[in-house]
Amino acid sequence: MRELKEVLEDWEAVIGLEIHAELTTLDTKMFCNCKLTHDDEPNTHVCPVCLGLPGALPVPNRRAIESIVKAGLATNCEIQKHSMFYRKHYFYPDMAKNFQTTQGPIAFCMHGRLDLEVTGRGAEERPACAFGEAEAASLASASAGAVGLSADLSRRADSQPAPTGADACAQNDPVPNDAGGTALAGLSSYDTAALATAERREDGSYTVPIRILRIHMEEDAAKMVHVGGEEGRIGGAAESLIDYNRCGTPLIELVTEPDLRTPEEARLFMEKLRRIFLTLGISDCSMEKGSMRCDGNVSLRRRGDAKLGVKTELKNLNSFKALHDGLAYEICRQAEVLEAGGEIYQETRHWEPSRKRTVVMRTKETADDYRFFPDPDLAPFDLTDEFIAHCAAEIPELPDAKRDRYQRDFGIKRADAEQIAGDPACAGFFEEAAAGFAGKAAQTVANLIVNELTGYLNAAGAAVTLETCGIAPAQVASLARLLAEDAISSNQAHEVFTLMAETGDDPAKIVDERGMRQVSDTAALQPIVDAVLARCADQAQQYRDGNQKVLGFLVGQCMRESRGQGNPKLFNELLRASLS
């Protein structure tokens, strides 16, 4: 099988994502008063509504509707004032009533957009030929040929038949038409007239706009545990256990347009969406617990072709690495099949991380299989301007805006600002620790958080969080001051941080009690420099002859002579002056 980079030179990958997020910060389920929980005993939070017993009527959760509107506003979506719920029928134990309550073709949130910044090695996945006019033509043809996306909504609004065969290669699930299609007529203008394309910069990085078709609301299914099956799958399992506590959990699903072209772009999009949802406070976005998960849809076509290939769907990817690696494998697999004269089938596949391969789960259903129709137990929604304004007023500063403010006001590096701004708890910690700092001092605080604090939390495991680790912003600020004053070296800072985390003591106290404070007095250090140069005359001459690397050796000798208490930066300066 060829490598991904080589494959993408010849083939264009057309990728769309379906990202599911449970609204875990709510107290109750979507259509009943059962408690939301991940950790309680199985089947202890159920009722006639979420079990689908006869005569039980659903009541929508207002706070869930507020959450999805906030998600739409934060992702630049148009909030649809009129929408309704449908029934999506399927027969499987994880949905006791044999249908899922979800939204129809008009969701609460339609037609949004997020811009991705792709840098470093990840930017190398997209070949040079995937920019400019070629990319504009690619986006236009992908949108025009994709069933279930904006172009298909326009077709259905005009009562035209949807395409079939290879042209019906949906990058996402098809959606049902409403009665007569009149509700879709206003969406036909959302198409490819004003497509923005990726632009590559001199350093190889680029920004790519990713359009969002919709964010719709639905209820989650129950949790199934297959005992004895390979990698938790039903195939070969001795028995299957089911927990209905999760059934009925409010779930929002974001569906992108087929604008993604590399696995790295897919990974970055999901990471960015996770940061937004965390900032909004609508979900814990725990991929380990399954409260955020992703389905990746991918098809291939020869570069320059307008006709879409047949897509496959990778189901329930539960980590950023799984999303990237699963898509990368599937792209290479499809290329191998097509180059050998084979045929790609529209199917749902499972990513096996231990074997680094995808395997077939089932043939993909179509909209007809689900028998969508409006839910007779739920009245249509008519959101008011006041309701939407109320949701907008509760949206906090979003990660991109916060990143830009950190760069502007604190003067820290963009990569560090983005990492800190993406975690609400980390952002609050940074702002408290860096209060009154700017420039080099603020960057020192950012370095301590990004490197020392994050490393400490990762090593401590999931049980320890920023809120429970016992490290206070004031302690990090104190450690940053010691570094800014050259009272300790960066190597010493790591040791001080570890001791601070263990004892809870202030860094200044630790430094003074252990005699770690650096000597930065030129008069005290110059004699040490003179002694080292006299003892290391050969190395001194090598430096004068042009060997710059030997300076590190001489600094080390000075540190040794001072028993580690001399300021290495000052030693460096004094050595250069003495050797000039």
N, C-alpha and C positions, 0 to 999 in steps of 0.2 A: 504494500500500500504506500502511495506516495506521501510526502510530507505536505502539511497544510499550505505552506507558503508557495510551494511549487504548484499545487492544485489550483490555488486562487489566481495564478497567473493566466490559466487557461479557462477556468470556469468561474462564473459569478454565483455567489451564494446569496439567495434572497431569503432573509430571515425575519420572522415576526414573533413576538412574544405574547404570552398570556400570563400575567402575573397576578397571583391570588394573595390577598392579605386579609387575615381575620382581624376584626375590630376587637382586639383582646382587652382594650382599656375600658370597654363598656361593662356594665354590671349584669345585664340580662341578654337573653338570646334575641333573635331578630323578630320573631312573631309570638313570643310568649314570655312569661316572667321567670323562666328557669334561669338559675345562676350560671354565668359563664365560668368555666374552670378547666384547667389542664391537669390538675394534680389530685383531685378528689377520687374517691373510690369509683370504679366504673358503674355507670347506669344509676347514679344516685341523684342526678339532676335532669329528670325527664318528666313529661306531662302529656296529656292527651293531644296537645297541639303538635309538639315536636315529634311525637310518635305517630302522628297521622291517624288517630282513632276517629271513628265515625262521629260526625256532629261537632267536632272541635273546630273553632273558627280562629284564624290568625288575626293579630293586632300588630301593626307595624311599630317598630321601635323608633321614636322620633330622634333620639340621639344618634342612631345609626345613620339616618338620613342626613343629619347635620355633618357627620363625619365624612360621608362620601362627597357632599358638596364642597367641603373644605379641601378634600383630595383633588377634586376637579379644578377648583380655583387655583390651587398651588401648582397645578400642572398645565395651566393656561387653557383649560377646557371651556367650552360654552356650556353653561348650565341650562338644561332644558326644563322649562317650567311645567310642561305637560309630559307625563310618562306613566307607564303602568307595569304591573307584574304579570308574568306569564307562568304557565306550568310546562316544565320540561320533563317529559316522561322517560323513565328507564326503570328496569327491574333488577335491583341488586340489594343485598341486605343492608348496605350502609344508608339507605333512604327508605324508612319503613313504610311511608305512604306511597312509594313507587312513583313519585314525581318530585322534582326540585322546583321551588319557587324562585324564579329569576326574572330579569327584565327582558322585555321584547326588543324590537329593533331600535327604539328610542330609549336610551339610557338617561340617567340623571345627568351624566357628564359626557359631552361629545366633542370631538375634534380639538384636541390639545396638542401640545408640543413641548419637548425638552431638548435642550442643546447639550451635546456631549463634547467634552474636551478629551481628545485621545493623544497621549504623549508616550515618549520612550519606546520601549520594545513593542508595546501593544500597538503603536501606530504603524509598525512595520508589517502587520498582518494585511493591511489594505494596500494592494499594489498601486503603482503610479497610474495605471490605466483606469483606475476607478475614481477619477476626479474630472471636473470640468463638464464639457458638453456630453461626454459619454455617460457620466453619472446622472445628469439631468434626464437624458433619454431613458436610462434604466429605471429611474424612479417613476417616470410617467407610464412606461409600459407595465411595470409591476403593479401599480395602482389600478391601471385600466383593466388588467387581466385577472385581478384577484377577487374571487368570490368571497362574500362575507365582509368586505371592506367598503370603503366609501364609494368606490365606483359601482360596486354591486348594489348598494343601497339606492343609487340613482337609477339603475336599471329597473329595480323592483318598484321604485316609486312611479316609474313610467309604465308599469305593468308589462315590461318586456321579459321574456324568458331568460333565466340565468344560463350562462354557458355550461357546457358539459365537457367531460374528458380532460385532457391535459390543460385546456384553457380554464377549467374550473378548479385549478390547483389553489385552494384556499390556503393562505398563510395562517388563518385562524378559523375558528368554528363558524360555519354559516349561521346567519340569523334569520328568524322568521319574518315574513311580511305581515303587516297588520291588515285589517279588512279594507280592501280597496287600494291600499298603498298611499292614501292621501297624506298621512302623517309624515311620510318620507319625502314628499315633494320639495320641501324647503331645504333638504340636505343636498340636493343635486349639485349645488354650486361648490361644495367642498370637494375639490378634485385635485387636479394637477396643474392648475393655471398659474399658481404662484409658488412652485416648488423651490425651496432653497437647497443648495447642494453643499457638500463638504469642500473646504478649501485647505490645501496643504500649505503649511508655512515652511520657511527656510530650514528650520531645525527638524523637519519631518513630522511634527505634530499637526493636528488639524481639529477643527470643530465641525461636528456633523449634527444637523437638526433631525430629530426623530419625531415623526408625527404620531399622535395618539388618536386612534379611532374613537374609543369609548372607554368609560369606566362605569360598569354597571353593578348593581347590588343583587346579591343572591344569598341563599342560606347554605352553610356548609353541610357536608354529609357526616355520618358517624365515622368513628375510627375503627378500622379493622386490623387485627393482628393475626398474621398467618404463622402458625407454629409449625416448625419443621421444614418449611419451604426454603428454597435457596434464596439467600439475601432478602428474606422477609416477603417473598412473592407467594402467590397462591399456588403456583405450579409446584406440585410435590409436597405441599403442606399436609401434615397429619390432621390438623384441625384449624378452624378459623374462629377467632374470638371477636366480639363486637362490643364497642362502648358507645352508647348513644348520648353521652354527656356532650360530645362535640356537635351532635346533630342539631341544626337550627342556629348555629353560631353565625352572626352577621359577617358576611364575606364580601369584599369588593374585588372585582376582577378588572384589571387594566389590560386592554388589547391594543397593541401597536399596529400601525400600518407596516407594510413589508419594506421598511426603510433601512434596516440593519444589514450590514454586508460582511461582518466578520464576527467570530466568537468573542473577541475582545470587546467590540462595541456592545454586544448583548450583555456581557458581564458588567461593563461600566454603566449601562442603562439601569440594570437592576440594582446596582449599588447606589446609584443616585436616587432612584425611587425610594429605596429603603431609608436613606438619610432624610428625605422629605417627609415620609410617613412618621418616622421617629420624632422629627421636629414638631409635626402637627399633634403628636400625642394620641394618635388614633389606633396604634397597634404596637406591640412589642417587637414585631418583625423577626421573631425567632425562627430561623430556618431549621435549627436543630429540633425544635418542638413541632414544626410544621405549620406555624401560624403565618409564615410567608413561604411561598413555593412558586415554581415557574414551569410552564410548558413552553418548549422551544419548537418552532416550526421552521423547517428549512427545505428549500428546493434548489436545484442547480440548473443553470443554462449556460451555454457557451457564451463567452464574452461577445457582445454585439448583437446577440439574439434578442428579439422582442417577445418571443413566446415563452411563457413560464414553464418550468418543469413540474413534475409531480412531487408533491411535498410529503415529508414524513413528520410526525410529531413526537418529540421526546417528552415523556410525561413525568410530572412531579419531581423535577430537579430541585434538590433541597440544599444546595450550596452554590456559591459563586464559581467555585472550581468545577463542580459537576456540570454547571451550565456551559462553561467555556469548553471543557474537555469533551463533553458529550456532543456538542455542536461540531467541534473540530473533527472528532472521529466520524460523525455522520456525513460531513462534507466529503471527507476523504473516501468513505465507503461508497457513497453515491457516485463519486467520480470514477472509482474503480469499476463499479457495475456498468455504468454508461459507456466507459471506454472499451469494455469487453463486449459491447453489443447487447447488454442485458437491459432489463426494464425495472424502473422504480415503481413500487406500488404505494398507494396512499394508505398509510397504516400508522398505528400508534406503536412506538417502540420504547423500551426500557433501557436506561443506562446502567450498566454494571461497573461501578468504579473499581472493584477488585480485579476484574478481568479487562478493564478498559475497552469495552465494546458495547454496542447496542444490540438488543434482541427484540424480536417481534412480540408484542402483547396481544394486539387484536387489529382487525380491519377497522378503519375509521368510520364512525357513524356519520350520517348526513342529517340535515335539519328534519327531513321527512321521518327519519327513524325516531326522533324525539317527540313528534306530534305536539308541537307548540300550540297553545291557544291561551287567550287571556284568562287569568285566574278569576273565576266568578265570585270568590270570597273576598277580593281586595279591590276597593274602588280606585280609579285612576288618581294620580297625584297631580295637584296644581300648586306648584311652589310659588309663593308670593315674592315680590321684590324685597319686602321687609325681612322675610326668612333668609333669603340669599345674602342680604346686607348684614344680617346678624352673624351668619357663618363667616363672612369675609372679615368682620371686625375681630373675630377671635383667632385669626391666623397670625402666628408669631412671625418674627423675622426668619426667612427661609435660608437654608444653608448657603446658596450662592451669594445672596446679599450679605450674609454674615461673613463669609470668606473675603469678599471684597472690602468690607469694613475693617476686618483685621489687618489686611494688607495696608489699607490707607491710614488707619489710626495708630496701629501698633508697629507697622513697618516690618512684619514677619514674612517669611517666604510663602509663596502661593501654595506649594504642596502641603506645608505644615498648616497653613490657614484652612485649607480645604479639609484636612483630616480632623482638625479640632472642631470646625464649624459643623461637621456632619453628625456629631454626637451631642445632643442637648446637655447631658451631664458634664461632658468634657468641656464644652463651650463655657458653661457657667463657672466651672473650676478655673479655666484659663483667665476669664475676665476678672475674677476675684484675685487670682495670683498676680496678674500683670497690671493691676490697677496702679496708675502713676508711672508705669514704665513705658518706654518707647525705644525704637531702634534696636541696638545691640542687646540691651537689657531685656526687652520684651522677647527678642528672638531666643535669648537664653532660657527664659521661662518656657517658651514653646518647645525648645529642644528637650528640656527636662520632662515635659509632659509627653511628647511624642516618643521619646526614646526610653527614659528611665521609668516613668510612671506606667506607660502602656506595657513595657516589658515586664514590669513587676506584676501587673494585673493578669497578663497572659500566663505567666508562670504560676500564679496562685490558683488559676482555674476558675470555672464558672461560678463557684460558690462565693467568690470575693468580687465585689463590685467597687466602683469608684466611691459610692456612698458609704460602703461598709469597710473599706480597707484601712481606715484610721489615719490616712495621710490628709493633712489640711492644706488649703491653698497658701496660707501664711507660711507654712514650712517650706513649700516650694519657692515662694518669693524670697525667703531668707537664704536658701541655698543659691538662688540666682544672684543675689547681692554678693555673696562670697566669691562667686565666679567672676562677676563683673569687676570686683575690687582686686582680682588676682590674689585673693587670700588663699585659694586652693586651686589645684590644677583640675583639668577635666577628668583625669584618671582618678584623682582623689574624690571628685564629686560623685562618682559611681559608688565608691565605698561609703561616703557619707550618706548617700540616699538609702543604701541598704541598712545602715545602722539606724537611720531615722525611722524607716519603716518598722524595724524590729523593736525599737525602744520608745518611739513616740517623742523623743527629745528634739529640741530645736537644733538645726544644723550648726549654728554658731557655738552652742554648748558642746556639741560632739567634737568639733574642730579644736576648740580650746582645751578640752579635757584630754584629748589624745595627742596634743602637740602637733597638729597637722597644718597649722597656719603657715603659709609660705613667707619666706623672707624676700622682700622686694626693695631692700635698701641697697642702692648701687655701691655705696661705700663698703658694705659688708660682703657683697658678692664679688667685687673686683679682685680681691686677693685670691679667691678660689679660682677664678678664671686664669690669673697669672700663674698659679701653681700648676694647673692642669696643662697649660700651654708649654710650660717648662718641662714637664714630665713627658708630654706627648709631642715632642718636636717633629718627629717624622710625619704624624698626621697633620700637624700645623702646616708643614711645608707642602703636603699634598693639597691642602685647601688653597694655599697661595698659588699652586700650579694649575688650579682650575677644577679640582675634584670637590664639587659642592656637597656631595653626599657624606663626606667625612665629618661635616659639621654636626650631624646627628650624633655621631660617636662622641664628639667632644662635649656636646650638651649632656649626654648620658654620664660622662665622666664627672662633669661639674655637679650633676644631681647626686651622684654617688658620694662625691666629696662633701656635699652639704647635707648628707643623710636624708635626702629627699625633701628638704625644707626650702631649698632655693627656688625662685620663680623661674621655670624653664624658658618662658618668653624673654625675660630679662637676661638670662644666661645667653640666649641666642643673640640678642642685640649686643651684649658686651663682647662676645667672642668675635662677631663680625667686625666690630670696631677695633678690637685688638689685633686682628689678622689683616686689616686693610693697610 
